[in-house]
Amino acid sequence: MLKSSLSVFFISVNLSVATDKITYDDHIFPIFESKCLNCHNPDKKKGDLDLSTYTGTMAGSSGGKIALSGDGGSSKLFTVTVQTEEPVMPPEGDKIAKKDAELIRTWIDGGLLENKGSKAKKRPKPAFTLGSIPTGKRPEGPPPMPQDLLLEPVVTPTRSTVVADMDASPWAPLIAITGQRQILLYHSDTFELLGVLPFPKGNPETISFHPSGKYLIAGGGIGGKSGTTVTWDITNGREMMTMGNEFDSVLAADLRADLGGIALGGPSRLIKLWDTQEGEQIKSIKKHTDWVTALAYSPDGVLLATGGRGSGVQIWEAASGNEFHSLRGHQKAIVDIKWRADSNLVATASEDGTIRFWDMNQGKEVKRGTASGGGILALDYARNGKLISSTRDGHVKLWKADLTLEKQSQPFPEMITEVAFSHDGARYFTADWNGKIEVWNTLDFKKIGELSTTPPSVENRIISISQDMNAIEADVVLHREKNTTADIALKGALAAADKASAELSVLKKESSNFQQEFDSLAKKWEQLEQMVSKKVKDRDQITQKIKETIQQKIKTEQEHLKSTAE
């Protein structure tokens, strides 16, 4: 009898709470007063948060708003209370009672009423208008790039873990990479870290750029507990909206080209469509027989392709969710779905080792490529029509636009779990089982760099820069000392050179004098030789005359003797 009476009592209490308006004054403040106001009051305001008044609660903390009207499950006030997001509250002691946590969630879902006479707050709409972003065409002006985003990692793990997903901007040198509770944005040409986007709802499992390149959506959560999607404006890192309220992690998500819808899927086997303007789920589609692991809107936003572990691929009308095509052919799980830029053809990759092209006009397979290697793990489609895939045997393969194999890499030491082209297709990125990300030249498959999934904190980066500066200063001092020694040696050498130069000048002058004396002596010698030559000539002439005179006298004497004798 007592048990029955208690049951009736609790039922009546619950019905009373359910029918009454949940307000800050009557229901939420007593919870805060009991568990929270020691730290979050006007005097302390830990985290710049004051929960002692309705106005203070609505103002939020130093990290921004803590409650989003109509979205209790994703609001920070609720997630830190049930301790699915850090910093957990209360930081010490027991968690807030489940019934109190649910009361907070119900209060947020009900419009954040202050008292019984209040009106429910409207859920804020995304800060963009439908169709404001041109799709399928390169945006006018410079392509969207991060500008002065925060570089402080949410988590700085001691080692890398498997990368769940990578995606490159369609127009800019920018690649997004999933990390632990964060998304890392890198410059795909310089490999510089450009920003960190926090994903506080657990770990991101899937990321995708909007066709404009301006927005990035990520889906993820905590396995077996919760899942959601977050969309950011990558130019300023601003969180635009949070959609999805799953009871398991989101494994696949995409943002429609006109910004009006989000599709998501996961272990529930359901495809869920959300209206971004109303912030509400508008459809839940039950078609897949196993987890939904891949989905993608066509670049023009007209169609939605979905696939999962059950091998089937479905095509839906993006806006209505009506079935458009049912594509059969793969024999194992679908690992990736990628659209060609013109939206007329979709490529699917499967654990059965095949890549298949499907024509959207006929809903039929038009081409098949066999990658083998124990099954495909990842696929990406470049804007120039080429594809790249990775297989379980550690190979990366480059495919021509007609799905003929163009090139194959040497086997990697670890399985490549993710691949992605750069915006211009000139480079491709690989992520292996251990979370190692490498950058390769598409033309020759040569490695040109690496990206870190564990970037250091800003503090450690400053310390590292300081250490580098100290090392540079030490090198400068060492070089100065060497330069001083070299200067002394140089001065000595210059002095010796000056002395040698002076001596050389003296020698040159002496040499010049000697040359002049030599030239004078040579001239005198020449004159002497001429005089001697003349005298010798004169002597010879005199001698010849004497000789001729003597010979004439002898001849005359002989003729005289001869005449006497006769």
PyMOL commands that set and color helices and strands:
alter all, ss='L'
color gray80, all
select helices_A, chain A and resi 2-19+24-35+46-48+54-59+76-81+98-109+458-565
alter helices_A, ss='H'
color red, helices_A
select strands_A, chain A and resi 166-168+174-179+182-187+193-198+203-209+215-222+226-233+238-246+252-255+261-265+270-275+280-286+292-297+303-308+313-317+323-327+334-339+345-350+354-359+364-370+376-381+387-391+396-399+405-408+416-421+427-432+437-441+447-451
alter strands_A, ss='S'
color yellow, strands_A
deselect
rebuild
show_as cartoon
